[in-house]
């Protein structure tokens, strides 16, 4: 098969990625308050279960004055200094 390597696992530093299929970042606009909600989690979970080896989450604003409305934000209570769980 010509694209055989596309479906083989590989390593990035100490992380093993199950294949070379990657989903690029996109702004889903699934949140009204900037926090990770169940709809966002379900979206990414469905892609992971579908076989995507690597998912690059959409952009995240550092405070409420930059970025777009309905964009994930890191200034939410408890989010400072840690990444939201997706």
C-alpha atoms as one frame of an Amber mdcrd trajectory, in Angstrom:
protein
   0.000   0.000   0.000   1.433   3.345  -1.039   0.241   5.349   2.006   1.145
   2.671   4.553   3.159   5.052   6.774   0.110   7.309   7.132  -1.484   4.752
   9.448   1.619   3.736  11.425   2.327   5.076  14.928   5.234   7.447  15.535
   6.758   9.301  18.478   7.085  12.980  19.292   9.500  13.256  22.198   8.027
  10.708  24.657   4.461  10.761  23.275   3.297   8.036  20.886   0.812   9.165
  18.224  -1.223   6.288  16.776  -1.105   7.555  13.156  -0.213  10.570  11.023
  -3.780  11.829  10.634  -4.089  15.267  12.224  -7.037  17.580  12.684  -6.017
  21.221  12.443  -7.239  23.949  14.768 -10.672  25.456  14.217 -12.795  27.847
  16.217 -15.969  25.953  17.062 -17.803  28.812  18.776 -19.453  26.261  21.092
 -19.155  28.331  24.258 -20.827  31.544  25.326 -18.698  32.170  28.421 -15.304
  30.947  27.183 -15.215  27.766  29.260 -14.844  24.192  28.011 -18.325  22.687
  28.003 -19.751  19.250  27.262 -20.459  20.105  23.606 -16.780  20.980  23.088
 -15.635  17.785  24.810 -18.063  15.664  22.764 -16.819  17.215  19.504 -13.173
  16.372  20.180 -14.003  12.934  21.601 -15.891  12.004  18.422 -12.864  12.905
  16.279 -10.521  10.936  18.526 -12.808   7.889  18.396 -13.018   8.308  14.623
  -9.298   7.633  14.319  -7.561  11.025  14.247  -4.063  10.547  15.655  -3.468
  14.154  16.693  -5.919  16.970  17.396  -4.827  20.594  17.509  -7.450  22.458
  19.536  -8.666  25.851  18.379  -7.221  29.128  19.529  -7.648  30.212  23.132
  -7.821  33.815  24.296  -5.734  34.824  27.307  -8.253  37.398  28.579 -11.767
  38.659  27.767 -10.501  41.665  25.786  -8.827  39.755  22.975 -10.052  37.026
  20.677 -13.577  36.470  19.449 -16.833  36.033  21.303 -17.666  32.370  21.942
 -13.936  31.527  21.881 -12.331  29.394  24.605 -10.624  31.598  27.176  -7.912
  30.934  29.769  -9.026  33.706  32.149 -11.960  31.694  33.502 -12.052  31.010
  37.252  -9.703  28.146  38.027  -8.219  28.062  34.515  -5.171  30.222  35.193
  -1.986  28.197  35.125  -3.574  25.023  33.765  -5.102  23.825  30.538  -8.799
  23.002  30.387  -9.549  19.270  30.196 -10.718  18.267  26.768
